[in-house]
Amino acid sequence: MASPVPLKEKRLLDVRISELPSWVLMRDFTPMGIAGAFRRGYDRYYNKYVNVRKGSVAGLSMVLAAYVVFSYCLSYKELKHERLRKYH
């Protein structure tokens, strides 16, 4: 049974696991394609959390949480080294 939507136009959540390798190979990995993907992601985020009638701090708090996790991942090596040091 063929799907009505071509594999290239399916979203990631709609792709079956058996179709995943061929779906990934169909993506555009050029610099313009990657920039376009980031732009679409930013637009979806902005329209869902920032550009709304009754906004809240949810959008800003998600960005802040992502920054904290990213910063922790970058400094994990130094933090691990400090944790194992003895202070006596």
Secondary structure as UniProt FT lines:
FT   HELIX           7..9
FT   HELIX           12..14
FT   HELIX           17..19
FT   HELIX           20..25
FT   HELIX           31..45
FT   HELIX           46..50
FT   HELIX           58..74
FT   HELIX           76..83
//
